[in-house]
Amino acid sequence: MPLRIPPSLMPFFPMILFLFATFGCTSEDHEAVQPNILLIMTDDQGFGDVGYHGNPDIRTPHMDKLAGEGAWFRQFYVSSVCAPTRASLLTGRYSMRTGTQWVTRNLESMHSDETTFAHIFRDAGYKTAAFGKWHNGEHYPSDPNGMGFDLFFGFNGGHHNNYFDTELEYNGERVQTEGYITDVLTDSTIAFIRRNYDQPFLAYVPYNTPHSPFQLPDEYYDRYTAKGYDARTASAYGMVENIDDNLGRLLHTLDELNLADNTIVIFLTDNGPNGHRYNAFMRGIKASVHEGGVRVPLFMRWPDKITGGTVIEKLTAHIDMLPTLVELTGIPQPENKPLDGNSFAGLLFSQENEFPDDRLLFFHHSRWDSLEVYPGSVRNNRYRYVRGYTGDWELFDMKADPGERFDITHLYPALADSLRQAYYRWFDDVTANLPSERRIPVGYEEAPNITMPAPQAFFEGEIGYNGAGWANDWLDNWTSTDASAWWYLDVINPGLYTVLAEYTVAEENRGTRVRFSVGESYVEGVFSQTYDPGFIHSPDRLTRGEVYEKESWTMKNLGEIQLSEGYQRFTAKALEITGEASIELKSIRLHRVE
């Protein structure tokens, strides 16, 4: 069961914000040595989902104002989907170098030895916090706290099931919240800023909207259906407008505390739009390696430092953010793994000659466990060279043909060959250290309790996911005693661990017996008590692609199991199925026995 918010966590929620606003301190007499950083990223908001980019109907006054008051990046690029973008943004490296290949099945996790900008700024004396969607690893040390954030409030997976009055995680502990998720995350960010107004801070705010499921307050949805938009587009636009309102609240907080002049505010999105809607007439949406899938908004404001109305024309990307922030703040670049990005700090101050004109940016779209060379593309300052799932390479002149309609490979065969060979070299390089198996670390002192979620399981036989295998799915249709599911573990601290199963079982299936084993050590359980709740009400505006959320799950303590150090395989196998199927398995939890 989730915990209600204890008093120690209340500063992150609206009531205390009122007290802060009424009685809190201001920073009128404070002048921080180092600039603060407020980095906001949205999920599935495309280049065209901003009024500043020519969308005639969407309302984004605060995003538009931010673009006009600082630097607007005309050609800023990210990855085609969310987890790879996040890994590159955090590390300054192409995502597959970091271990992040895809968005689920633990393929979203970064290597634990990567250095993020949170590590760098925390070590330089900053207070660091992340509020929202992490999506770069569920297990320590690849979770937010392990990757440099003092405070994390949000969720670790690729999407969240419900956006109203939902459960979120506070530094590993589940808490029940009240209100709309974007508003709640903003409340918490504001509280963090208020508590740390007198010292340098880094607040990373990766909002999870307008990613599906499409849930939003009526006032936002109704505004766009009244304009004639379908449910999907009206939902996306409404969620973006809600984000914009919350961006306004964050900017107002900086003004109220006299922090605006000393705070670098950054706004960007993680990939192209999650649907076909206005996207500045570019080809492609989310999950595409064409221009429309990877070109996104980027606005940066730093009053009195960055001249309002600055336009950055050169190709920039997510891999450039870490070295840029390090240079802007004057923090020494730590000796870490080689970066792929370049600092664009000079571009912000019109030092054009400090940034390369001839750079190549590379894009790859992975899917599931397979590591295919395509889809992929490479972009220079004029051309995009693309190959999709099928077909051959195509070359497009992005200045003469920004919609990518006319393949001109036959006109420039030497250029096409050069770009193709560059892509192959890049792909071989960045995938060289991708692990063949994704293992769940078990036994760190900082994380004695580990959850092994169903989407990170492998299986064979008559068993499978209830959905597509995304975050929040579970194992069901377990109809054969020949079937099994397993997780790959990396046991850091050997010893005894309590095994708990998070499950449901229907009345007609109770009595099923399941064994959970590692090598010769095992525990068994007979699931004789019916537990079969329904699904919670989900106020979706259209049918979702993700699974719906059950009202609850129950836990069964199966006893203790001995885990040896090193690589292990944890297997679940039904020994007896008394009805049509075995249990529905949400996760396995391992608790270290002291």
Secondary structure as the mmCIF struct_conf table of DSSP 4:
data_model
#
loop_
_struct_conf.conf_type_id
_struct_conf.id
_struct_conf.beg_label_comp_id
_struct_conf.beg_label_asym_id
_struct_conf.beg_label_seq_id
_struct_conf.end_label_comp_id
_struct_conf.end_label_asym_id
_struct_conf.end_label_seq_id
HELX_LH_PP_P HELX_LH_PP_P1 PRO A 2 PRO A 2
STRN STRN1 LEU A 3 LEU A 3
HELX_LH_PP_P HELX_LH_PP_P2 ARG A 4 PRO A 6
HELX_RH_3T_P HELX_RH_3T_P1 PRO A 7 PHE A 12
BEND BEND1 PHE A 13 PHE A 13
HELX_RH_AL_P HELX_RH_AL_P1 PRO A 14 PHE A 23
TURN_TY1_P TURN_TY1_P1 GLU A 28 ASP A 29
BEND BEND2 VAL A 33 GLN A 34
HELX_LH_PP_P HELX_LH_PP_P3 PRO A 35 PRO A 35
STRN STRN2 ASN A 36 THR A 42
BEND BEND3 ASP A 43 ASP A 44
TURN_TY1_P TURN_TY1_P2 PHE A 47 GLY A 48
BEND BEND4 ASP A 49 VAL A 50
HELX_RH_3T_P HELX_RH_3T_P2 GLY A 51 HIS A 53
TURN_TY1_P TURN_TY1_P3 GLY A 54 GLY A 54
BEND BEND5 PRO A 56 ASP A 57
HELX_RH_AL_P HELX_RH_AL_P2 PRO A 61 GLU A 69
BEND BEND6 GLY A 70 GLY A 70
STRN STRN3 ALA A 71 PHE A 73
BEND BEND7 ARG A 74 GLN A 75
STRN STRN4 PHE A 76 TYR A 77
BEND BEND8 SER A 80 VAL A 81
HELX_RH_AL_P HELX_RH_AL_P3 CYS A 82 THR A 91
BEND BEND9 GLY A 92 ARG A 93
HELX_RH_AL_P HELX_RH_AL_P4 SER A 95 THR A 98
TURN_TY1_P TURN_TY1_P4 GLY A 99 GLY A 99
BEND BEND10 TRP A 102 THR A 104
TURN_TY1_P TURN_TY1_P5 ARG A 105 GLU A 108
HELX_LH_PP_P HELX_LH_PP_P4 SER A 109 HIS A 111
TURN_TY1_P TURN_TY1_P6 SER A 112 ASP A 113
HELX_RH_AL_P HELX_RH_AL_P5 PHE A 117 ASP A 123
TURN_TY1_P TURN_TY1_P7 ALA A 124 GLY A 125
STRN STRN5 LYS A 127 LYS A 133
BEND BEND11 ASN A 136 ASN A 136
BEND BEND12 GLU A 138 HIS A 139
TURN_TY1_P TURN_TY1_P8 TYR A 140 PRO A 141
BEND BEND13 SER A 142 ASP A 143
TURN_TY1_P TURN_TY1_P9 PRO A 144 GLY A 148
BEND BEND14 ASP A 150 ASP A 150
STRN STRN6 LEU A 151 PHE A 155
BEND BEND15 GLY A 157 GLY A 158
BEND BEND16 ASN A 161 ASN A 161
STRN STRN7 PHE A 164 PHE A 164
BEND BEND17 ASP A 165 ASP A 165
STRN STRN8 GLU A 167 TYR A 170
TURN_TY1_P TURN_TY1_P10 ASN A 171 GLY A 172
STRN STRN9 GLU A 173 GLN A 176
BEND BEND18 GLY A 179 GLY A 179
STRN STRN10 TYR A 180 TYR A 180
HELX_RH_AL_P HELX_RH_AL_P6 ILE A 181 ARG A 195
TURN_TY1_P TURN_TY1_P11 ASN A 196 ASP A 198
BEND BEND19 GLN A 199 GLN A 199
STRN STRN11 PHE A 201 PRO A 206
TURN_TY1_P TURN_TY1_P12 THR A 209 PRO A 210
BEND BEND20 HIS A 211 PRO A 213
HELX_RH_AL_P HELX_RH_AL_P7 ASP A 218 THR A 225
TURN_TY1_P TURN_TY1_P13 ALA A 226 GLY A 228
HELX_RH_AL_P HELX_RH_AL_P8 ALA A 231 GLU A 256
TURN_TY1_P TURN_TY1_P14 LEU A 257 ASN A 258
HELX_RH_3T_P HELX_RH_3T_P3 ALA A 260 ASN A 262
STRN STRN12 THR A 263 THR A 269
BEND BEND21 ASP A 270 GLY A 272
BEND BEND22 ASN A 274 ARG A 277
BEND BEND23 ASN A 279 ASN A 279
TURN_TY1_P TURN_TY1_P15 ALA A 280 PHE A 281
BEND BEND24 ARG A 283 ARG A 283
TURN_TY1_P TURN_TY1_P16 LYS A 286 ALA A 287
BEND BEND25 HIS A 290 HIS A 290
HELX_RH_AL_P HELX_RH_AL_P9 GLU A 291 VAL A 294
STRN STRN13 ARG A 295 VAL A 296
STRN STRN14 LEU A 298 ARG A 301
TURN_TY1_P TURN_TY1_P17 PRO A 303 LYS A 305
BEND BEND26 ILE A 306 ILE A 306
HELX_LH_PP_P HELX_LH_PP_P5 THR A 307 THR A 307
TURN_TY1_P TURN_TY1_P18 GLY A 308 GLY A 309
STRN STRN15 THR A 310 ILE A 312
BEND BEND27 LYS A 314 LYS A 314
STRN STRN16 THR A 316 ALA A 317
HELX_RH_3T_P HELX_RH_3T_P4 HIS A 318 ASP A 320
HELX_RH_AL_P HELX_RH_AL_P10 MET A 321 THR A 329
TURN_TY1_P TURN_TY1_P19 GLY A 330 GLY A 330
HELX_LH_PP_P HELX_LH_PP_P6 ILE A 331 PRO A 334
BEND BEND28 GLU A 335 GLU A 335
BEND BEND29 LYS A 337 LYS A 337
HELX_LH_PP_P HELX_LH_PP_P7 PRO A 338 LEU A 339
BEND BEND30 ASP A 340 ASP A 340
HELX_RH_AL_P HELX_RH_AL_P11 ALA A 345 LEU A 348
TURN_TY1_P TURN_TY1_P20 PHE A 349 SER A 350
HELX_RH_3T_P HELX_RH_3T_P5 GLU A 352 GLU A 354
BEND BEND31 PHE A 355 PHE A 355
BEND BEND32 ASP A 357 ASP A 358
STRN STRN17 LEU A 361 HIS A 364
STRN STRN18 ARG A 367 ARG A 367
TURN_TY1_P TURN_TY1_P21 TRP A 368 ASP A 369
STRN STRN19 SER A 370 SER A 370
BEND BEND33 VAL A 373 VAL A 373
BEND BEND34 PRO A 375 PRO A 375
STRN STRN20 GLY A 376 ARG A 379
BEND BEND35 ASN A 381 ARG A 382
STRN STRN21 TYR A 383 ARG A 387
BEND BEND36 TYR A 389 GLY A 391
STRN STRN22 GLU A 394 ASP A 397
TURN_TY1_P TURN_TY1_P22 MET A 398 ALA A 400
TURN_TY1_P TURN_TY1_P23 PRO A 402 GLY A 403
HELX_RH_3T_P HELX_RH_3T_P6 THR A 409 LEU A 411
HELX_RH_AL_P HELX_RH_AL_P12 PRO A 413 VAL A 430
TURN_TY1_P TURN_TY1_P24 THR A 431 ASN A 433
BEND BEND37 SER A 436 GLU A 437
STRN STRN23 ILE A 440 VAL A 442
TURN_TY1_P TURN_TY1_P25 GLU A 445 GLU A 446
STRN STRN24 ASN A 449 PRO A 453
HELX_RH_3T_P HELX_RH_3T_P7 ALA A 454 GLN A 456
STRN STRN25 PHE A 458 GLU A 460
BEND BEND38 GLY A 461 GLU A 462
STRN STRN26 GLY A 464 TYR A 465
BEND BEND39 ASN A 466 GLY A 469
TURN_TY1_P TURN_TY1_P26 ALA A 471 ASN A 472
STRN STRN27 LEU A 475 ASP A 476
TURN_TY1_P TURN_TY1_P27 THR A 481 ASP A 482
STRN STRN28 SER A 484 VAL A 491
BEND BEND40 ILE A 492 ASN A 493
STRN STRN29 GLY A 495 THR A 504
STRN STRN30 VAL A 505 VAL A 505
HELX_RH_3T_P HELX_RH_3T_P8 GLU A 507 ASN A 509
TURN_TY1_P TURN_TY1_P28 ARG A 510 GLY A 511
STRN STRN31 THR A 512 VAL A 518
TURN_TY1_P TURN_TY1_P29 GLY A 519 GLU A 520
STRN STRN32 SER A 521 PHE A 527
BEND BEND41 GLN A 529 GLN A 529
STRN STRN33 TYR A 531 TYR A 531
STRN STRN34 PHE A 535 PHE A 535
HELX_LH_PP_P HELX_LH_PP_P8 ILE A 536 HIS A 537
BEND BEND42 ARG A 541 LEU A 542
BEND BEND43 GLY A 545 GLU A 546
HELX_LH_PP_P HELX_LH_PP_P9 VAL A 547 GLU A 549
STRN STRN35 LYS A 550 LYS A 550
BEND BEND44 GLU A 551 GLU A 551
STRN STRN36 THR A 554 LEU A 563
BEND BEND45 GLU A 565 GLU A 565
STRN STRN37 GLY A 566 GLU A 576
BEND BEND46 GLY A 579 GLU A 580
STRN STRN38 GLU A 584 ARG A 592
#
